[in-house]
Amino acid sequence: MKAKLLVTLAAVFALAGCSKLTKENYELLEMGMSQEEVEAIIGDADNCGNMMGTTACTWGEQDSKFIKVVFMGDKAVTFSYEGLK
């Protein structure tokens, strides 16, 4: 897992000059990642909310392009996106 995280972080740094809300970055996300690992790829969430033991975080604007990740016990359990290129 640590080796995979290092490869992921290397990819993130290579794309640092670009917007982090890309389909390529979305595809780097994996089930079971912590919120910290997700944020290492796509940056700090723009909005997070808690409900029934889960935390749903959104990056970007839901009326245009965004990535949404739901965490349970600080582990990513679902992902969705809209408008990514």
C-alpha positions as CSV (number, residue, x, y, z in Angstrom):
1,M,0.0,0.0,0.0
2,K,2.8,2.4,0.8
3,A,4.5,1.8,-2.6
4,K,1.2,2.4,-4.3
5,L,0.7,5.7,-2.3
6,L,4.2,6.8,-3.3
7,V,3.5,6.2,-7.0
8,T,0.2,8.0,-6.7
9,L,1.9,11.0,-5.0
10,A,4.5,11.1,-7.7
11,A,1.7,11.3,-10.3
12,V,0.1,14.1,-8.3
13,F,3.3,16.1,-8.2
14,A,3.8,15.6,-11.9
15,L,0.3,17.2,-12.5
16,A,0.7,19.9,-9.8
17,G,0.6,22.7,-12.4
18,C,-2.8,21.5,-13.7
19,S,-6.3,21.5,-12.2
20,K,-6.6,18.5,-9.9
21,L,-10.2,17.9,-10.9
22,T,-9.4,15.7,-13.9
23,K,-10.6,12.3,-15.0
24,E,-7.0,11.1,-14.7
25,N,-6.9,12.0,-11.0
26,Y,-10.3,10.6,-10.5
27,E,-9.1,7.2,-11.8
28,L,-6.2,7.3,-9.2
29,L,-8.8,7.1,-6.4
30,E,-9.3,3.7,-4.9
31,M,-11.8,2.1,-2.5
32,G,-10.4,2.0,1.1
33,M,-8.2,5.2,0.7
34,S,-8.3,7.5,3.7
35,Q,-9.5,11.1,3.3
36,E,-5.9,12.2,3.6
37,E,-4.8,9.9,0.7
38,V,-7.7,11.3,-1.5
39,E,-6.7,14.8,-0.6
40,A,-3.1,14.1,-1.6
41,I,-4.4,13.5,-5.1
42,I,-7.2,16.0,-5.6
43,G,-6.5,18.6,-2.8
44,D,-8.6,19.8,0.1
45,A,-12.4,19.2,-0.2
46,D,-14.6,22.2,-0.9
47,N,-17.4,20.8,1.2
48,C,-17.9,17.9,3.6
49,G,-20.9,16.8,5.5
50,N,-21.6,14.0,8.0
51,M,-24.7,11.8,8.0
52,M,-25.4,8.4,9.6
53,G,-21.8,7.5,10.2
54,T,-20.5,8.6,6.8
55,T,-18.7,11.7,5.6
56,A,-19.5,12.9,2.0
57,C,-17.0,15.3,0.5
58,T,-17.2,17.2,-2.7
59,W,-14.4,18.8,-4.7
60,G,-15.5,21.4,-7.2
61,E,-19.1,22.7,-7.9
62,Q,-22.0,20.2,-8.2
63,D,-23.6,22.4,-10.9
64,S,-20.6,22.1,-13.2
65,K,-17.6,19.7,-12.6
66,F,-17.0,17.9,-9.4
67,I,-15.7,14.8,-7.7
68,K,-17.7,13.4,-4.7
69,V,-16.3,10.7,-2.3
70,V,-18.2,9.1,0.5
71,F,-16.1,7.9,3.5
72,M,-17.1,5.4,6.1
73,G,-14.7,5.0,9.1
74,D,-12.2,7.2,7.2
75,K,-12.1,4.8,4.2
76,A,-13.5,5.7,0.8
77,V,-16.5,3.6,-0.1
78,T,-18.1,5.3,-3.1
79,F,-16.9,7.8,-5.8
80,S,-18.8,9.8,-8.4
81,Y,-18.0,12.7,-10.8
82,E,-19.5,15.0,-13.3
83,G,-18.0,17.2,-16.0
84,L,-14.4,15.9,-15.9
85,K,-12.2,15.9,-18.9
